[in-house]
Amino acid sequence: MKNSRREFLKKISAGSASLIVGGILPGFSAQSYARIIGSNENIKVSIMGVNSRGKALAVNFARQKNCEVVHICDVDIRAIEKCNKALQEMQALKPINYTDFRQSLESKNVDALVIAAPDHWHAPAALLAMQAGKDVYLEKPCSHNPNEGEILIKAASKYGKVIQMGNQRRSWPNVIKGIQELKDGIIGRAYFGKSWYSNNRGPIGIGNEIDIPKWLDWDLWQGPAPRKTYKDNIVHYNWHWFWHWGTGEALNNGTHMVDLLRWGLGVDYPVRVSSSGGRFRYQDDWETPDTQVINFDFEEKVSMTWEGRSCNGKKIEGSTVGALFYGEQGSLLLTGGNNYTIFNLKGDIVKEVKDDQKIDPRNKTNPSEELDAKHIQNFFDGIRNGSKLNAGIISGHKSTLLVQLGNISQRIGRSLLIDNRTGHIQDDKDAQQYWSRTYESGWDMKL
């Protein structure tokens, strides 16, 4: 294919003919790409995917005094133009623009790749970045399917690179404090958690096959995914609701809340996962559930649930998103912000910790910029000092995997039995077909 890793390098500037095994440009080892970052030197980042969330991330990274956004990359030339304008107010440096992020990875001037492209690109792009000697800030989910997550864990170890996943609440001070109080026994032993997300998303209609817009490189947008004909209701946001590229509301927003539950309850892999729901609200091309409840049971005598309602925005506990822990002596509530509330068994509030910063969980672009900066700085500390990441790839994979298992259960229509030592599905050939995916020729993920 014309934009496979192999063919790509036949087209770009002289001196690069083909990719060696592992995806790094010929003549360059991962070590040769690495820059020794001094304590007073800015970390230089490239942003991949700047149409929506990526634009907000570019602005946030540029705001950091110890960072420069040196490259912005997108297959939509309009998105590049908008991001350039936004960055003019944030930094003096004018970024170099690329349609193909792989050209950015050639640069020795890039320390880290920030990935905010569609879900099917997350893991393949992260792997290419590590193979080029770059650290990675990876928006959730870390992968499109479980196999990709396991590959990233191996890659981070093999190439010695830092990967921070965008579970930003892991770096929010009051959320950290609330989780610590939970672990310290403020509500006794916590044994059940429920989480949710609600919205009022409209229909996406029936897509029409039309000419590919001139502003879009559709072939590269698809990248590692097998080719599909362009339709007018996929780019830029609706891809979330197609299994071929997206992962549904469960991974779009459920990943955040399920991660909080897993963190607070101190569990890793379940023994059983089940999901119910479907596409109920509209008759259109939307494939993933708009209504879904996923149940997780753990060997530690702990259970948790996630409820997603994409097309009915009724709040729970007064919030569009949340994670609620139930224990022997009360409950602890985390909503969409940097706050928490503790209740006794009667439901009376016994403690409330608030933050005045306003957060809009339904803002798909930039719900919490100031708080997310703390997550970015934790990423930088990991690069500079080897500090522990708040949402490293192992933790990120575990939380991503839980909701992926929920989607697999949904697609095959029955519960899954899970090996709680590995997170792998047990004795189910139908379910196993969703553990990985088929790639476009030349795009397979190889360590």
Residue pairs with C-beta under 8 A, 6 or more apart in sequence:
1 7
1 219
1 227
1 440
1 441
1 442
2 219
3 100
3 217
3 219
3 220
3 223
4 440
4 441
4 442
4 443
5 19
5 23
5 102
5 128
5 442
5 443
6 18
6 19
6 442
7 442
8 19
8 100
8 102
9 16
9 17
9 18
9 19
9 25
9 26
10 17
10 18
12 103
16 25
16 26
16 106
17 26
18 26
19 25
19 26
20 26
21 446
22 131
22 446
22 447
23 127
23 128
23 131
23 132
23 446
24 30
24 33
24 131
24 132
24 133
25 105
25 106
25 132
28 106
28 132
29 133
30 130
30 131
30 132
30 133
30 159
31 133
32 108
32 133
33 108
33 132
33 133
33 134
34 133
35 44
35 108
35 109
35 111
37 43
37 111
37 383
37 384
39 384
42 66
42 67
42 68
43 66
43 67
43 68
43 111
43 112
43 380
43 383
43 384
44 67
44 68
44 70
44 109
44 110
44 111
44 112
45 61
45 67
45 68
45 69
45 70
45 71
45 110
45 111
45 112
45 113
45 114
45 137
46 69
46 70
46 71
46 72
46 73
46 101
46 104
46 105
46 107
46 110
46 112
46 113
46 114
46 134
47 54
47 57
47 58
47 61
47 69
47 71
47 72
47 73
47 83
47 113
47 114
47 116
48 54
48 73
48 74
48 101
48 104
48 113
48 114
48 115
48 116
48 117
48 121
48 125
49 73
49 74
49 115
49 116
49 117
49 118
49 121
50 58
50 72
50 73
50 74
50 79
50 80
50 82
50 83
50 116
51 74
51 76
51 79
51 82
51 236
52 116
52 236
52 237
52 364
52 365
53 116
53 139
53 364
53 365
53 366
54 74
54 79
54 83
54 114
54 116
54 117
54 139
55 79
55 82
55 83
55 86
55 365
56 365
56 366
56 369
57 114
57 116
57 137
57 139
58 69
58 72
58 83
58 86
58 87
58 114
59 86
59 87
59 90
59 366
59 369
60 366
60 369
60 372
60 373
60 376
61 67
61 69
61 114
61 376
62 68
62 69
62 87
62 90
62 91
63 90
63 369
63 373
64 373
64 376
64 377
64 380
66 380
67 376
67 380
68 91
68 93
69 87
69 90
69 91
69 93
69 95
70 93
70 95
70 96
70 107
70 109
70 110
71 95
71 96
71 97
71 98
71 104
71 107
71 110
72 80
72 83
72 84
72 87
72 95
72 96
72 97
72 98
73 80
73 97
73 98
73 99
73 100
73 101
73 104
74 80
74 83
74 99
75 99
75 100
75 216
75 217
75 218
75 220
75 221
76 215
76 216
76 235
76 236
77 99
77 215
78 215
80 97
80 99
84 94
84 95
84 97
87 94
87 95
88 94
96 104
98 104
99 217
99 220
100 217
100 220
101 113
101 117
101 125
102 128
104 110
104 113
105 113
105 128
105 129
105 132
105 134
106 132
110 134
111 134
111 135
111 383
112 129
112 134
112 135
112 136
112 137
112 162
112 379
112 383
113 125
113 126
113 129
113 134
113 135
113 136
113 137
114 136
114 137
115 121
115 122
115 125
115 126
115 129
115 136
115 137
115 138
115 139
116 139
117 125
118 221
118 239
118 240
118 245
118 246
119 141
119 144
119 239
119 240
119 245
119 246
119 247
119 251
120 144
120 222
120 223
120 224
120 225
120 244
120 245
120 246
121 223
121 224
122 138
122 139
122 141
122 142
122 143
122 144
122 148
123 142
123 143
123 144
123 148
123 149
123 151
123 152
123 445
124 148
124 223
124 224
124 443
124 445
126 136
126 138
126 142
126 152
126 155
126 163
127 151
127 152
127 155
127 445
127 447
129 135
129 136
129 161
130 136
130 155
130 156
130 159
130 161
130 163
131 155
131 159
133 159
133 161
134 161
135 161
135 162
135 163
135 379
135 382
135 383
136 161
136 162
136 163
136 164
137 163
137 164
137 166
137 376
137 379
138 163
138 164
138 165
138 166
138 393
138 396
139 165
139 166
140 165
140 166
140 167
140 251
140 255
140 256
140 396
140 400
141 247
141 251
141 255
141 400
141 403
141 404
142 148
142 149
142 152
142 163
142 165
142 393
142 396
142 397
142 400
143 149
143 152
143 397
143 400
143 404
144 245
144 247
144 437
145 404
145 434
145 435
145 436
145 437
146 401
146 404
146 405
146 423
146 435
146 436
147 435
147 436
147 437
148 436
148 437
148 445
149 393
149 396
149 397
149 400
149 401
149 404
150 397
151 445
151 447
152 163
152 393
152 397
153 393
153 394
153 397
154 447
155 161
155 447
156 162
156 163
156 393
158 447
162 379
162 382
162 383
162 389
162 392
163 389
163 392
163 393
163 396
164 375
164 378
164 379
164 382
164 389
164 390
164 391
164 392
165 391
165 392
165 393
165 395
165 396
165 400
166 375
166 391
167 255
167 256
167 259
167 390
167 391
167 395
167 396
167 399
168 368
168 371
168 372
168 374
168 375
168 391
169 175
169 256
169 259
169 260
169 334
170 176
170 259
170 263
170 375
170 390
170 391
170 395
171 371
171 372
171 374
171 375
171 378
171 390
171 391
172 338
172 368
172 371
172 374
173 338
173 355
173 374
174 338
174 339
174 340
174 353
174 354
174 355
175 260
175 334
175 338
175 340
177 340
177 353
178 332
178 334
178 339
178 340
178 353
179 260
179 263
179 264
181 332
181 340
181 342
182 190
182 264
182 325
182 327
182 332
183 264
183 266
186 330
186 332
186 342
186 351
187 325
187 326
187 327
187 328
187 329
187 330
187 331
187 332
187 342
188 327
188 328
188 329
188 330
189 327
189 328
190 264
190 265
190 302
190 325
190 326
190 327
190 332
191 301
191 302
191 303
191 326
191 327
191 328
192 302
192 303
192 304
192 325
192 326
193 261
193 264
193 265
193 302
193 303
193 304
193 305
193 323
193 324
193 325
193 326
194 261
194 304
194 305
194 306
194 307
194 323
194 324
194 326
195 254
195 257
195 258
195 260
195 261
195 304
195 305
195 306
195 307
195 321
195 322
195 323
195 324
196 257
196 306
196 307
196 308
196 309
196 316
196 321
196 322
197 249
197 253
197 254
197 257
197 306
197 307
197 308
197 309
197 320
197 321
197 361
198 308
198 309
198 312
198 313
198 314
198 315
198 316
198 320
198 321
199 309
199 310
199 311
199 313
199 320
199 362
200 311
200 312
200 313
201 290
201 310
201 311
202 282
202 311
203 281
203 282
203 284
203 286
204 233
204 238
204 241
204 282
204 284
204 285
204 286
205 233
205 284
205 285
206 233
206 284
206 285
207 231
207 232
207 233
207 234
207 285
208 231
208 232
208 233
209 229
209 230
209 231
210 230
210 231
210 232
211 230
212 218
212 230
216 235
218 230
218 235
219 227
221 235
222 228
222 245
222 440
223 440
223 443
224 439
224 440
224 443
224 445
225 244
225 245
225 437
225 439
225 440
226 244
226 438
226 439
226 440
227 440
228 244
231 285
233 285
234 242
234 245
237 364
238 285
238 286
239 245
239 246
240 246
240 247
240 248
240 249
240 252
240 288
241 248
241 285
241 286
241 287
241 288
242 285
242 287
242 288
243 287
243 288
243 411
246 252
246 288
247 288
247 403
247 404
247 407
248 288
248 289
248 292
248 308
248 407
249 288
249 289
249 290
249 292
249 308
249 310
250 288
250 289
250 292
250 294
250 306
250 308
250 403
250 406
250 407
251 400
251 403
251 404
251 407
253 308
253 321
253 361
254 294
254 306
254 308
254 403
254 406
255 399
255 400
255 403
256 321
257 306
257 321
257 322
257 323
258 294
258 296
258 304
258 306
258 399
258 402
258 403
259 391
259 395
259 399
260 323
260 334
261 304
261 306
261 323
261 325
262 268
262 304
262 398
262 399
262 402
264 323
264 325
264 332
265 298
265 300
265 302
265 304
265 325
266 300
267 298
267 300
267 302
268 398
268 420
268 423
269 298
269 398
269 401
269 418
269 419
269 420
269 421
269 422
269 423
270 296
270 297
270 298
270 402
270 405
270 418
270 420
271 297
271 298
271 299
271 417
271 418
271 420
272 295
272 296
272 297
272 415
272 416
272 417
272 418
273 294
273 295
273 296
273 297
273 402
273 405
273 406
273 408
273 409
273 415
273 416
273 418
274 294
274 295
274 409
274 414
274 415
274 416
275 289
275 292
275 293
275 294
275 295
275 406
275 407
275 409
275 410
276 292
276 293
276 410
277 289
277 290
277 291
277 292
277 293
277 308
277 410
278 289
278 290
278 291
278 292
279 286
279 287
279 288
279 289
279 290
279 291
280 290
280 291
280 311
281 290
281 291
281 310
281 311
281 312
282 290
282 311
288 407
289 308
289 310
289 410
290 309
290 310
290 311
291 308
291 309
291 310
291 311
291 312
292 306
292 307
292 308
292 406
292 410
293 305
293 306
293 307
293 308
294 305
294 306
294 402
294 403
294 406
294 409
294 410
295 303
295 304
295 305
296 303
296 304
296 305
296 402
296 406
297 303
298 304
298 420
299 420
306 403
306 406
307 316
313 320
316 322
317 324
317 333
317 335
318 335
319 335
319 336
319 361
320 336
320 361
320 362
321 335
321 336
321 361
322 333
322 334
322 335
322 336
323 333
323 334
324 331
324 332
324 333
324 334
325 331
325 332
325 333
329 344
329 345
330 342
330 343
330 344
330 345
330 350
331 342
331 343
332 340
332 341
332 342
332 343
333 340
333 341
333 342
333 343
334 340
336 359
336 360
336 361
336 367
337 354
337 355
337 357
337 358
337 359
337 368
338 355
338 357
338 359
338 368
338 371
339 352
339 353
339 354
339 355
340 352
340 353
341 349
341 351
341 352
341 353
342 349
342 350
342 351
342 352
343 349
343 350
344 350
357 368
357 370
357 371
359 367
359 368
359 371
360 367
361 367
375 390
375 391
378 387
378 389
378 390
379 389
381 387
382 388
382 389
382 392
389 395
398 423
401 423
405 416
405 418
405 423
405 425
407 434
408 416
408 425
408 431
408 434
408 435
409 415
409 416
409 431
411 434
412 428
412 430
412 431
412 434
416 425
416 426
416 428
416 431
417 425
417 426
417 427
417 428
418 424
418 425
418 426
419 425
419 426
424 435
425 431
425 432
425 435
439 445
